[in-house]
């Protein structure tokens, strides 16, 4: 049995996949095809399908007319080791999209991403709950997450 996330784009699916796979290690486009039969989304050949991986996670995508836009009920979380990784991904994914609070952004296709430092999870799980609370409060005030700011909050 295999589990694969599915993303449904109304346009530019291949451009989105190209960006995602270029940004995150262990990512690749596996294949693309056109649906060879008529479907509720359009005539034969008008619906595109793709299979790809992002960070080793399996995805499938469709490009066809859709009635539901991406929303926050599904997001891709990328845990980064360094601030440079956060900055690189943030800048690339936010271009043409919309930045949000607490490390969230929507890319130009409307897909939600959470770009987070690995260190955040470590600090939030700290047995010193006062420290964890300071870190959580600091994170909630940030837009793009900042490791140095989280570390400063941890120190008090």
N, C-alpha and C positions, 0 to 999 in steps of 0.2 A: 504494500500500500504506500502511496506517495501523497503528500500534501503540497499543494501549490497555491499561492496567492494569485488572484486574478485582478488585473487593472483594466478598466474600460475607458478608453480615450475616445473623444469625439473627433479629434484631428491630431495630426503630427505625432502619432505613436512612435514611429521609427526615430524621430528626432529626440523624443523623450528617452527612449531606451538607449540611444547612442550617448546622451549626456550621462545618464545614470551609470552605465557600464564603464564610461571613461573616468568617472570620479572615484569609484570605490573599488579597491583591490578585490580580487577573486570574483570578478563580474564578467559576464560575456553574453553576447547575443548568440543563441543556439540556432534558431531558424525563424524565418518569416514566410507567410503564405497568404494567399487570398482564398476565402471560402468559395469553393467552386459551385455552390448552389444558391438559389434565391433564399433569402431569410426575411424575417420581419424587419430587419435593419437595412435591407436593400437588395438589389439584384445580384446575381452571381458575379463574383469578382470584386464587388464593392466593399466587402467586409474583410479587413486585414486581421491576421492572427500572428502572434509571435510567442516564442518561448525564450526565456533568458534567465540569468542569475544576477543577483546583486549581493555582493558579500557572501557568496556561497548559498544564498537562499533562492529557492526556485520561484519563478514568476511566469505567468502567462499574461498576455494582453490581447485586447481586441481594439480595433479602430472601426467604429461605426457610430451612427447616430445613437445618442443615449438621452434618456429623459432625466436621469439622476446625476448630479454633479458629485465629484469627490467631496468629502467632508471630514470632520475630525473623528468620525467613528472608525476610520482606518488611517493609520499613519505609519511611516517607516521610521524607525528609530535607529540612528547611527551613533554608536558609542565610540568616541575618539580618545586616543591616548594623549594628544598634545593640543595646545591652543592653535598651533599652526594648522593642524588637520581640521579643527573646528572652523577656523577662519576661511580656509580654502573651500570646504564644502558649503559653508554658509553663503559665501559670496557667489559661488557658481549656481547654487540652487535658488537663491533669492532673486537672481537677475530676471527681471520681467515678472516676478511673482510678488508676494506680499509677506513682509516680516511680521512676526507676532511675538508675544511675551514668552518667557521661560524656555527659550531655545526652540520654539516652534516657528515654522515658516511654511508657506505654500509656494510651490514652484509655479512656473508660468502655465502649467497645465492644470493647476488647482490641487495637485496631490500634496497632502500634509506630510511634513518631515519634522522629526525631533532630532536636533544635532546636539548631542550631550557629551560631556567629558566622562570618562570612566571614573574619574576621581569623585564626581558628584555622588554616584551610588555608594562609594566607599564611605564618604563623609556622612551621608544620610543614614547609613546603617551603623554609625559609630555608637558604641555602648554609652558614651557620654551624651545623653539625650539633650542637654542644654546646647552642646556643640552642634548636634544634628539640627536642632531647631534654628540656631543662628544661620546655619548653611541654607536650610530650607527657606527662611525669610529672605536671605540675600538672593537666592535663585529666583524667587517670586518677583523680585524687583528688576531683574535683568531682562533684556531682550535676547541678544546673542549671549550665550553663557560664557563666562570668563573664569577660567581656572584660578587665576591669581586672586580675583575677588571672592571666590568661594573659599579658598585657603585662608584669606584674611578674615572672613567671617568665622571660620572654624576656630581661629586663634582668639577671637573676641576682640 
